[in-house]
Each structure stands twice: as C-alpha cells, then as structure tokens.
Amino acid sequence: MHSTKANALQILIGIATLLVGLLVYLIDRPPDTAYFLAGWAKDISLHDKFPNMFGHIGSSFPAFAHVFSFILITAGILGSRKRGCLFICLFWLLIDGAFEMGQRYSSTPLKFIPSWFDGIPFLENTANFFRLGTFDYLDLIAFLLGTVFAYIILTFTMERRTGYEKKG
C-alpha cells in the first residue's frame, strides 16, 4: 500500500506566510476590521502605534497570503504530487474567488445562508462577510498570483521519488 508523508517544509512556509498576513491586520488595520481578531486583538493591535508598514501591498496581501498558505498547507499535509498540487491550487483559487465574487453579488449567497449559522462561532459571521464585505478586483489578482506562486513553491519543495525506493 502506498502512503504519502507530509511535507514539513511546505507546511512551514504556509504557516509563516499566514503569520505575515496576520501582521497586516495587527499593524496596518484597525482591530475591528477582521472577524477573527475582533475583541481579543484590541489588546495586541499595533495599529496606531506603528506607521503603516505594508503600504499599498497591505490591502491585497492578505488575499495573496490566504490562498498561497492554504494551498501549501493542504498540499504539505497530503504529501501531494504534481497532479494533486494542481488540483489543490485550483480548488483554493475557486474557493477564494467564489467568496470574493460573493461579496460583489452578495444577494445571491445571502439567500443560501441558513439561519442556524447564527450563534455558531465562525459561521455566525457568514452573512456579514457577504453583506458588509468589500469586493476588490485586486484581491482576485492577488488570489491568482498566490496560486501561481504556490504551485511554483510546491514544485520546488516537492520531495522527489526516484523509483528505486524500497517497497514496504
């Protein structure tokens, strides 16, 4: 039976990129602008304590970081080969792109969000994500660039199989 092993380097690159994306929110944006930071982040926010560190790139870097990181983490955990990596890249590009387009045409996804999402952590903000979120074409470009760069990094960090490995 063939088993895949996780690729720790890919996972670590993905996590590191997520942490840089988190810095954008902690330094350049007010703490109440992101659901996952609301409440507790006010204590650690550096928003008005440092100058804007990320500049114009900070507006779309989280979009880049999200798709890039989730691709690397997913492929790294699954120990994916090239075809699997391509599938994972397309999957996350479509997911992130769909959520961004959902902000552009919010009336459509709002019809399908069940009322029982209210009160469930993370799901409770789904309607507000679409209702209050801001569509940005630059985020779509960031998703595309993040996907391309992720695939490139995946191919460079993929463990090579020689065909001479012992079969277990």
N, C-alpha and C positions, 0 to 999 in steps of 0.2 A: 504494500500500500504506500502510495506516495504522500509524504507530508511536507507541508511548506512551513518554513520557520520565519518568524517575524524578522523584519529588517530594522534593527535598533537605530541605525543612522537616519533612515527616513523618518522614523517616528520622532527622533530628537530634533531634526530640522523643522518638522511640522510644529512641534510644541514651541520651539524657540521663536518661530515666526508668529504664532498665536500670541506669545508674550509681548513681542514688539507691537503687534496690533492692539493689545491691551494698553500699552503705553500711550498710544494715540488718544485713547479715551481718558486715561488718567492725567495726562499732561495738557493736551490741546483742546479738550472738550469739557463743557460743564458736566458734573457727575450725574445730573438727572436726564441726560440725553440718551442714555442706553439703559434698557430694562435690566440687564444683568448686573449693572452697577448701582442702580437706584437704591437708596437707603444706606447701605454699608460703605459705599465708595466715597461718600462725602467726607468721611474721616481720613481717607488716604489720598484724596484727589489733590493733585498739584496744579490744577487748572489756573488759578490766579496767582500762583507762587513762582512759576517759571514762564519765560517767554514761549511763544508758540514754536515748538521745536521741529515740527514736521512740515510746517508751511503748507503750500498748496497740495503737496502729495498726501498730506494727512486726511484730506477729505475723502479720497478713494482708497487709501492704503488698507483700511480695514476690509474692504471688499476683496482686494487682492489677497490679503493675508488669510481671509476665511476660506476661500476656495483652494488656495495653494496649500494651506495647512491641513485641511480636511482630506484633500487628495493624498498628501504624503502620509498622514497618519493612517488612513484607511488602507492604502497600498502596503505600508510598512507592517501593519498588524497582520494583513492577509498574506504577506510574503509573495506578492503578485509578480508575475512575469509580464512581458511587454503587452500582450493582448489584454490581460487583466487590468494592467495600468491604464491602457487606453479606455477601457470600459469605465473604470473608476473616474477618470478625468471627465469623460462625457457625462457621467451620472451627476457629479458635483457641479459641473458647469450648468447643466439643465436645472438642477435644484436651485442654485443661487440665482440663475437667470429668471426662473419662474417666480421666485419670491420678489425680485426686483420689478418684474413686469406686473406682479400682483399689486405693487404699490402704485403703478401707473394706472391700472384699471381696477381699482380697489372694490368697486361694486360687485364684480364677479366673485372673487374669493370670499367676500363678506357673506354672500348668500349660502356658502357651504360650511361656515364655521359653526359647529353645534354650540348650543347654549351651555351644555355641561362642561365646556372648557373653562368657564368662569370658576374661579376658586382653586384651580389646579395649577401649581407652580409651573412656570414657563408657558404652559398652554393658555393661561389666563390673559396673556398679553397678545395673543394671536390676532384678535380683531383690531386692537390698537396699532399693531405693526402695519396692517394694511390701511387702516383708516387715517393714521397720523404720520405714517412713514413718507419719506420724500423720494420720489423716483429720480434717478440720475443716470444719464447716458454714460457718464464717465465711470460709474460703477459697473455697467455692462462691459465696458472696455477693460476695466480692472479684472473682472472675472475671466475674461478671455485671456488676458496676459498672465494671470495667475495660473490658469490651466496649462498654458503652453510652457511656462517656466517650470511648473510642477512636473510635467511629463519629461522635460529635459533633465531635471534633477533626478527623477526616478530612474531614467535610463543610465545616468552616470553612477548612481549609487546601488544599482541592481547587482545582486550577487550573481556572478557568472557561474554557470554549470558547464562542466567540461564534457560530460558524457562518460567519463572514466570513474565517476564516483561509485563507491560501493553501494550495492543494492541491499537494503536491510530488510 
